[in-house]
Amino acid sequence: MDLNSITREIMDSAYTVHTALGPGLLESSYRSCLAYELRQKGFLVEEEKSLPLVYKEIRLDHGYRIDLLIENAVIVELKTVEEFSDVHKAQILTYMKLANKKDGRLINFYTKSLKDGIKRFVL
């Protein structure tokens, strides 16, 4: 499946979860439900994927975790905040760089309309 098809299914699944649950729950609830939806569609989904920092010849395991990694290609970071901050944007860009992934989505489930809570990032 090509990257555009994967991301289209991710967005479709995110809308399904948001429509069913609405805003106001914990991030972990949305993560589990979104992972479930994507697995039902046959996708490989890794939750809370550990992401080490490699600096020169040392590997530092500092607890960085990708919320969702879909098909080993797309990073999805979930939030339940009033609005995205520069820190949220820096976080996903850093995760994409460390994981060597070119496509990422930042999704804020706290919004009334999910379309206002989605940002795409491409490296």
C-alpha positions, 0 to 999 in steps of 0.5 A: 500500500502506498503512503498516501493510501496509508495516511488516508486510512489513518485520517479516516480512522481518526475521524471514526474514533473522534466521532464516536468518543468526542473530545475530553478523554485521555490521550491514551484512550484515543491511542488505543482506539485508533490503534484498534481501528487501524488493526481492524483494517489490517495495518501493522501498528506499534504503540508507544514504540521506544525510540533511542537517541543515537549519538556517535557510538553511544545509544541513549535510552531516555524514554522517548516513545512514538505514540503510534508507528503505522506500517513502519512508515508513518509516525502519529503523535496524539495530543489532547490539548487546547491547541498545538504549541511549538513544542508539540511540532518540534517533538514530532519533527524530532521523532521523525528525524530520530526514527528516519521517517518521512511522514508524520501526523500530529492529531489533537483529539481535544478539538470540537472538529477534528479537522482543526486538530490535524497537522501533517509533517514531511521531512 
